[in-house]
């Protein structure tokens, strides 16, 4: 069991709301699941409640340790934390106890039909299977005799029939919901192997953990009618429900790894260089909006503004393309959050990426480079293309034609570089001194400053598009700058 990570925010009130995020460890942390976690967390923090992480890991055939690790890895990267942590598989006794209590009240029955002994018999479409009359009407004596003889059975909820009963609840997002009990199948509480179904385990845990609000994806909306029946049968007050609109691809299809690939995984965004706070900001705007339509928001601002009333009913589109896997708004928000970081904070985040790419860079140099590229990067990994020339010993090959200034020729470029070499060899490498010296050098040569600066920039950076020249020279230092200019002079 992983230790719960301390969760930021005001201390929970004893009577504050209790919410839970309950992922099944059958895959990586999906972006939709991450948004569900975030909305639960925001609701808890906004209302000084308790955030619970519960692994719904009773599906032993599909659960994997790798999935468990992936979920914790993704959640920890988000940096929000939780207050309490549970594993459903460690609570099987509680689930079976609830099932037995419901059975003893006559609200459930044993189904010995082999073909109907699993949870796969879920229904909702008109005309599909609802119950087996022979099993539902089996006498207590016959049921007990067959169970005592070791015959396997599933335990099914006895849904009220022919009573005109409607199962009702009010969803905080989708409003009043109702369904005739006659249209709900006798769903399984226990499988034939004795394991609880999702429906039973989820409700038993929600009741035991005193969950006050269930905030989850809209795809669980139809399950809620069954859950209301379980809560009632167990004598528990149902929580309040809020179902979230789905995240969909540009073509309207539900996001899935099989169809859309790694773009639906939280760790894909982490590895691409998104800031966790920017990613949280982006996910919040998928299906929710503050009243003042702000977009860039800090964690504290999100907590202050969040409410269930701000959640939209329409599905939220993640706008990615095959050639560009990230939604432009996500990238824009990330760039905005990067610009909002202090130089020291951003430098600390960039350094592991640079070192991970094989560059031997110390913290002091990274601190000098960072302010030069902060406005030029949108993702943290952009540092590898925006600032690579600061870290390499030798520049990669570049086109010598790039050295030629606008409205100039190769002879002008050669004259500029030679003069720059002479000037820089005697100039103190401080921004104001460098600027004064090189502007004076342009005057000496009778050329425009742009014509003076371009050959130098390309010589020391290997490209035209680079950070401001004087700051760049200062960070590179005299030896590196002169060596690169000398090499440029040798180009044909």
NULO-144639 format. One record per residue (C-alpha): y, x, z; residue number from 1. Coordinates in Angstrom, 2 decimals, decimal comma, padded with zeros to 5 digits. Example, Ala and Ser with C-alpha at 12.3 -4.5 7.8 and 13.67 -1.06 7.14 Angstrom:
<rs>
Y X Z seq
-004,50 012,30 007,80 1
-001,06 013,67 007,14 2
</rs>
This chain:
<rs>
Y X Z seq
000,00 000,00 000,00 1
003,39 001,41 -000,95 2
006,07 001,50 001,70 3
008,83 -000,99 000,94 4
012,00 000,66 -000,21 5
015,07 -000,05 001,93 6
017,10 -002,75 000,27 7
020,87 -002,53 -000,07 8
023,08 -005,31 001,21 9
024,05 -007,13 004,38 10
021,31 -007,65 006,99 11
019,29 -010,83 006,47 12
020,06 -013,86 008,60 13
017,13 -015,30 010,57 14
017,65 -018,65 008,82 15
018,57 -017,13 005,46 16
016,59 -017,88 002,30 17
013,28 -016,11 001,69 18
012,46 -015,32 -001,94 19
009,67 -013,41 -003,57 20
008,87 -011,49 -006,72 21
005,15 -011,78 -007,42 22
004,02 -009,70 -010,42 23
000,42 -009,47 -011,56 24
-000,59 -005,81 -012,07 25
-002,12 -006,32 -015,50 26
000,40 -004,28 -017,50 27
003,73 -002,45 -017,36 28
006,88 -003,95 -015,82 29
008,18 -006,32 -018,52 30
011,95 -006,70 -018,97 31
011,57 -010,43 -018,29 32
009,79 -009,70 -015,03 33
012,50 -007,21 -014,12 34
015,15 -009,89 -014,67 35
013,19 -012,28 -012,43 36
013,13 -009,61 -009,72 37
016,87 -009,00 -010,13 38
017,78 -012,70 -009,91 39
015,66 -013,10 -006,77 40
017,27 -009,98 -005,28 41
020,79 -011,17 -006,09 42
020,12 -014,59 -004,60 43
018,74 -013,02 -001,43 44
021,63 -010,59 -001,06 45
024,28 -013,19 -001,91 46
022,93 -015,48 000,81 47
021,88 -012,76 003,29 48
018,26 -013,68 002,79 49
014,98 -011,76 002,63 50
013,55 -010,21 -000,55 51
009,75 -010,06 -000,64 52
007,58 -008,12 -003,08 53
004,09 -009,57 -003,37 54
001,50 -008,19 -005,76 55
-000,52 -011,12 -007,11 56
-003,57 -008,94 -007,68 57
-006,49 -011,36 -007,30 58
-007,41 -011,09 -011,01 59
-009,78 -008,21 -010,30 60
-011,04 -007,99 -013,89 61
-007,58 -007,32 -015,34 62
-005,82 -005,47 -012,53 63
-005,40 -001,72 -012,95 64
-004,03 001,00 -010,70 65
-001,95 002,21 -013,65 66
-000,27 -001,20 -013,82 67
000,44 -001,16 -010,08 68
002,03 002,27 -010,44 69
004,04 001,12 -013,47 70
005,45 -001,86 -011,58 71
006,51 000,24 -008,60 72
007,89 002,94 -010,89 73
010,03 000,41 -012,75 74
011,24 -001,37 -009,62 75
012,16 001,85 -007,88 76
014,14 002,95 -010,93 77
016,19 -000,27 -010,71 78
017,18 000,94 -007,25 79
017,47 -002,49 -005,62 80
014,63 -002,40 -003,12 81
012,94 -005,12 -001,06 82
012,47 -006,06 002,58 83
008,81 -007,02 002,91 84
005,74 -006,17 000,85 85
002,30 -007,77 000,54 86
-000,84 -007,59 -001,59 87
-002,46 -010,91 -002,38 88
-005,92 -009,33 -002,43 89
-005,54 -008,55 001,27 90
-004,94 -012,22 002,07 91
-008,09 -013,84 000,64 92
-009,09 -015,24 004,03 93
-005,82 -017,16 004,19 94
-006,38 -018,59 000,69 95
-009,91 -019,75 001,46 96
-008,73 -021,24 004,74 97
-006,21 -023,40 002,90 98
-008,83 -024,41 000,33 99
-011,22 -025,43 003,11 100
-008,49 -027,43 004,87 101
-007,71 -029,32 001,65 102
-011,43 -029,94 001,10 103
-011,92 -031,25 004,62 104
-009,11 -033,77 004,03 105
-011,06 -035,12 001,06 106
-008,39 -033,88 -001,35 107
-010,74 -031,49 -003,15 108
-014,36 -031,60 -004,32 109
-017,08 -029,23 -005,48 110
-017,75 -029,04 -009,20 111
-021,20 -027,67 -009,96 112
-020,82 -027,97 -013,74 113
-021,45 -024,44 -015,13 114
-019,19 -024,93 -018,13 115
-016,33 -025,98 -015,85 116
-016,68 -023,45 -013,07 117
-013,68 -021,27 -013,90 118
-009,93 -021,49 -014,07 119
-009,94 -021,45 -017,86 120
-010,06 -025,25 -017,94 121
-006,33 -025,70 -017,55 122
-004,85 -028,55 -019,51 123
-001,62 -030,20 -020,31 124
-001,97 -031,43 -023,85 125
-002,71 -035,15 -024,25 126
-006,36 -035,99 -024,80 127
-007,78 -032,83 -023,26 128
-010,21 -032,64 -020,35 129
-008,94 -034,00 -017,04 130
-012,00 -034,24 -014,78 131
-015,77 -034,69 -014,69 132
-016,51 -038,13 -013,22 133
-020,02 -037,11 -012,19 134
-018,68 -034,25 -010,07 135
-015,60 -036,05 -008,76 136
-017,69 -038,98 -007,54 137
-020,55 -036,90 -006,12 138
-021,40 -037,97 -002,57 139
-020,64 -035,67 000,37 140
-024,33 -035,47 001,16 141
-025,34 -034,45 -002,34 142
-022,46 -031,98 -002,59 143
-023,39 -030,38 000,75 144
-027,09 -030,22 -000,21 145
-026,43 -028,46 -003,51 146
-023,96 -026,04 -001,91 147
-026,44 -025,23 000,88 148
-029,08 -024,51 -001,76 149
-026,84 -021,80 -003,16 150
-025,81 -023,57 -006,35 151
-022,48 -022,09 -007,54 152
-019,47 -024,38 -007,74 153
-015,75 -024,40 -008,32 154
-013,57 -026,22 -005,83 155
-011,25 -028,63 -007,59 156
-008,19 -030,51 -006,42 157
-008,72 -034,27 -006,47 158
-005,67 -035,38 -008,42 159
-004,78 -039,05 -007,71 160
-005,97 -041,33 -010,54 161
-004,87 -044,78 -011,72 162
-002,21 -045,03 -009,03 163
000,88 -044,76 -011,20 164
001,87 -041,78 -009,04 165
004,50 -039,46 -010,46 166
004,78 -035,89 -009,23 167
008,48 -035,09 -008,96 168
010,75 -032,21 -008,09 169
014,32 -031,15 -008,83 170
014,69 -027,79 -010,50 171
017,90 -025,89 -009,77 172
018,23 -025,00 -013,46 173
016,45 -027,71 -015,46 174
017,19 -030,68 -013,18 175
014,86 -033,56 -012,26 176
011,27 -033,14 -013,44 177
008,47 -035,73 -013,34 178
004,90 -035,99 -014,58 179
002,29 -038,72 -014,18 180
-000,57 -037,58 -011,96 181
-002,91 -039,20 -014,48 182
-001,87 -036,47 -016,96 183
-002,76 -033,58 -014,62 184
-006,32 -032,26 -014,72 185
-008,38 -031,70 -011,60 186
-007,45 -028,03 -011,46 187
-009,54 -025,41 -009,69 188
-008,60 -024,05 -006,27 189
-011,58 -021,68 -005,96 190
-013,61 -020,23 -008,80 191
-017,38 -020,30 -008,75 192
-017,40 -016,73 -007,40 193
-015,35 -017,87 -004,41 194
-012,14 -016,19 -005,54 195
-008,95 -018,22 -005,30 196
-007,21 -019,28 -008,48 197
-003,62 -018,33 -009,18 198
-002,43 -021,80 -008,16 199
-004,07 -021,77 -004,73 200
-003,34 -018,13 -003,85 201
000,30 -018,41 -004,89 202
000,92 -021,58 -002,88 203
-001,02 -020,37 000,18 204
001,03 -017,18 000,27 205
004,31 -018,97 -000,39 206
003,63 -021,34 002,51 207
002,47 -018,60 004,89 208
005,42 -016,31 004,04 209
007,85 -019,21 004,46 210
009,26 -018,82 000,96 211
012,28 -021,11 000,71 212
013,15 -020,67 -002,98 213
010,83 -019,88 -005,89 214
012,82 -018,31 -008,72 215
010,58 -017,55 -011,69 216
010,23 -017,83 -015,46 217
010,44 -021,14 -017,29 218
006,86 -020,66 -018,49 219
005,78 -021,59 -014,93 220
007,63 -024,92 -014,99 221
004,52 -026,95 -015,87 222
002,51 -025,22 -013,11 223
004,95 -026,54 -010,55 224
003,49 -030,08 -010,63 225
000,14 -028,67 -009,46 226
001,86 -026,54 -006,86 227
003,69 -029,56 -005,43 228
000,31 -031,25 -004,96 229
-001,12 -028,17 -003,20 230
001,85 -027,86 -000,84 231
001,60 -031,56 000,02 232
-002,17 -031,35 000,60 233
-001,68 -028,36 002,88 234
001,00 -030,14 004,86 235
003,66 -027,64 003,80 236
007,18 -028,44 002,62 237
007,50 -027,32 -001,00 238
010,14 -024,62 -001,62 239
013,12 -025,26 -003,85 240
012,41 -024,26 -007,44 241
014,59 -022,54 -010,04 242
013,04 -021,68 -013,38 243
014,69 -019,09 -015,57 244
015,12 -019,33 -019,36 245
012,79 -017,09 -021,32 246
013,80 -013,86 -022,99 247
013,12 -014,06 -026,72 248
013,31 -011,81 -029,76 249
015,91 -012,40 -032,50 250
013,36 -014,55 -034,37 251
012,94 -016,80 -031,31 252
009,47 -015,57 -030,37 253
008,70 -014,75 -026,75 254
008,97 -011,03 -026,01 255
005,53 -009,43 -025,88 256
004,22 -005,88 -026,01 257
001,63 -006,77 -028,64 258
004,26 -008,09 -031,02 259
007,41 -006,16 -030,12 260
006,11 -002,87 -028,74 261
007,65 -000,69 -026,02 262
011,08 -002,37 -026,25 263
009,82 -004,94 -023,72 264
009,01 -002,30 -021,08 265
011,52 -001,33 -018,39 266
010,50 002,33 -018,50 267
011,43 002,49 -022,20 268
015,06 001,90 -021,22 269
014,83 004,44 -018,41 270
013,36 007,09 -020,70 271
015,98 006,42 -023,38 272
018,77 007,27 -020,95 273
019,99 003,96 -019,59 274
021,61 003,94 -016,17 275
019,72 001,59 -013,82 276
022,96 -000,13 -012,80 277
023,88 -000,72 -016,46 278
020,40 -002,06 -017,24 279
020,61 -004,44 -014,25 280
024,05 -005,54 -015,48 281
022,65 -006,19 -018,97 282
019,63 -008,19 -017,79 283
021,84 -010,34 -015,57 284
023,83 -011,46 -018,62 285
020,64 -012,67 -020,32 286
020,55 -016,26 -019,13 287
023,33 -016,09 -016,54 288
027,08 -015,62 -016,66 289
029,83 -015,44 -014,05 290
032,47 -018,15 -014,13 291
035,13 -015,76 -015,40 292
032,93 -014,44 -018,25 293
033,13 -010,82 -017,10 294
030,62 -008,46 -018,70 295
030,78 -005,04 -017,06 296
029,97 -005,64 -013,41 297
028,98 -003,41 -010,52 298
026,06 -004,27 -008,26 299
028,47 -005,49 -005,58 300
030,30 -007,68 -008,10 301
027,02 -009,18 -009,29 302
026,00 -010,03 -005,74 303
029,36 -011,63 -005,06 304
029,33 -013,72 -008,26 305
025,67 -014,73 -008,52 306
024,57 -018,33 -008,09 307
021,73 -020,44 -009,43 308
024,35 -022,79 -010,91 309
025,37 -020,01 -013,31 310
021,92 -019,83 -014,93 311
021,71 -021,31 -018,42 312
018,90 -023,49 -019,73 313
018,80 -022,02 -023,22 314
016,48 -019,09 -023,87 315
018,26 -015,73 -023,97 316
018,00 -013,55 -027,08 317
017,51 -009,79 -026,81 318
019,11 -008,53 -030,02 319
017,07 -005,57 -031,19 320
016,02 -004,46 -034,66 321
013,08 -002,48 -035,95 322
015,37 000,46 -036,72 323
017,41 000,04 -033,52 324
015,29 -000,95 -030,52 325
018,14 -001,63 -028,11 326
020,50 -004,57 -027,91 327
024,03 -003,37 -028,85 328
025,44 -005,03 -025,73 329
023,01 -003,06 -023,55 330
024,16 000,18 -025,18 331
027,84 -000,78 -024,87 332
027,43 -001,66 -021,20 333
025,64 001,61 -020,58 334
028,50 003,56 -022,17 335
030,98 001,64 -020,02 336
029,04 002,40 -016,85 337
028,74 006,08 -017,85 338
032,52 006,28 -018,19 339
032,86 004,70 -014,77 340
030,82 007,43 -013,05 341
032,47 010,40 -011,38 342
031,98 013,69 -013,19 343
029,85 014,92 -010,30 344
027,56 011,87 -010,37 345
027,16 011,93 -014,14 346
026,49 015,67 -014,11 347
023,70 015,22 -011,57 348
022,08 012,58 -013,79 349
022,39 014,66 -016,97 350
021,05 017,91 -015,53 351
017,36 016,85 -015,26 352
017,44 015,62 -018,87 353
018,88 018,90 -020,13 354
016,42 020,96 -018,13 355
013,58 018,69 -019,18 356
014,41 019,52 -022,80 357
013,78 023,19 -022,05 358
017,34 024,42 -021,49 359
017,92 026,78 -018,58 360
021,19 025,36 -017,32 361
022,59 025,64 -013,82 362
024,46 022,87 -012,00 363
027,84 024,61 -012,21 364
027,73 024,85 -016,00 365
026,58 021,23 -016,32 366
029,54 020,22 -014,18 367
031,89 021,97 -016,62 368
030,27 020,43 -019,72 369
030,11 016,86 -018,39 370
033,82 015,88 -018,62 371
033,88 017,10 -022,23 372
031,15 014,70 -023,35 373
031,53 011,71 -020,99 374
033,46 009,72 -023,58 375
031,13 010,81 -026,38 376
027,76 009,57 -025,09 377
026,36 006,05 -024,82 378
022,96 006,94 -023,35 379
022,19 009,79 -020,96 380
019,86 011,41 -023,50 381
022,76 011,66 -025,95 382
023,68 014,79 -024,00 383
020,98 016,60 -025,99 384
022,82 015,98 -029,27 385
026,41 015,87 -028,01 386
026,26 019,07 -025,97 387
023,29 021,09 -027,22 388
025,51 023,92 -028,49 389
026,60 024,61 -024,91 390
023,03 025,37 -023,89 391
021,47 027,31 -026,79 392
021,66 031,07 -027,21 393
021,82 030,87 -031,00 394
023,23 027,96 -032,99 395
020,83 026,31 -035,44 396
021,67 026,87 -039,14 397
024,63 024,91 -040,48 398
026,29 024,59 -043,88 399
028,90 027,39 -044,33 400
030,99 024,92 -046,34 401
031,71 023,17 -043,02 402
033,84 026,19 -042,08 403
036,31 025,49 -044,88 404
039,35 023,60 -043,54 405
040,88 020,56 -045,18 406
042,98 021,49 -048,23 407
041,77 025,06 -047,81 408
039,15 027,34 -049,31 409
036,61 029,96 -048,26 410
039,26 032,65 -048,22 411
041,37 030,65 -045,79 412
038,33 030,09 -043,53 413
037,60 033,84 -043,56 414
041,23 034,70 -042,75 415
041,28 032,16 -039,88 416
038,05 033,43 -038,31 417
039,12 037,08 -038,48 418
042,47 036,32 -036,91 419
040,84 034,08 -034,28 420
038,42 036,89 -033,40 421
041,31 039,27 -032,84 422
043,37 036,76 -030,83 423
040,49 035,52 -028,66 424
039,33 039,02 -027,83 425
042,64 039,54 -026,00 426
043,23 036,02 -024,61 427
042,40 034,71 -021,16 428
039,79 031,93 -021,55 429
041,73 029,16 -019,83 430
042,61 025,95 -021,65 431
046,45 026,22 -021,63 432
046,39 029,92 -022,56 433
043,86 029,34 -025,36 434
045,85 026,46 -026,79 435
049,11 028,43 -026,79 436
047,47 031,48 -028,38 437
045,69 029,58 -031,17 438
048,70 027,44 -032,02 439
050,75 030,61 -032,29 440
048,02 032,13 -034,48 441
048,26 029,20 -036,90 442
051,98 029,81 -037,11 443
051,37 033,49 -037,78 444
049,10 032,60 -040,70 445
051,48 029,93 -041,99 446
048,88 027,16 -041,88 447
048,57 023,84 -040,10 448
046,92 023,77 -036,68 449
044,10 021,58 -038,03 450
043,33 024,22 -040,65 451
043,24 026,82 -037,90 452
041,08 024,87 -035,49 453
038,35 023,53 -037,82 454
036,76 026,87 -038,80 455
036,77 027,97 -035,15 456
035,24 024,67 -033,99 457
032,45 024,83 -036,56 458
031,83 028,51 -035,83 459
031,38 028,01 -032,08 460
029,80 024,52 -032,12 461
027,95 024,45 -035,44 462
029,61 021,17 -036,44 463
032,95 019,48 -037,09 464
032,39 016,64 -034,65 465
032,60 018,23 -031,23 466
034,53 017,97 -027,94 467
038,13 019,23 -027,68 468
038,32 022,84 -028,87 469
040,15 024,59 -026,05 470
038,04 023,08 -023,28 471
034,94 023,92 -025,31 472
035,97 027,53 -025,72 473
036,69 027,80 -022,01 474
033,20 026,53 -021,09 475
031,45 028,67 -023,71 476
033,29 031,75 -022,55 477
034,63 034,77 -024,40 478
031,32 036,54 -025,16 479
029,53 033,53 -026,64 480
032,59 032,37 -028,59 481
033,24 035,79 -030,15 482
029,55 036,31 -030,96 483
029,43 032,98 -032,81 484
032,63 033,68 -034,70 485
031,23 037,07 -035,71 486
028,08 035,40 -036,99 487
030,15 032,87 -038,95 488
032,01 035,74 -040,62 489
028,68 037,01 -041,92 490
027,82 033,74 -043,67 491
027,93 033,82 -047,47 492
</rs>
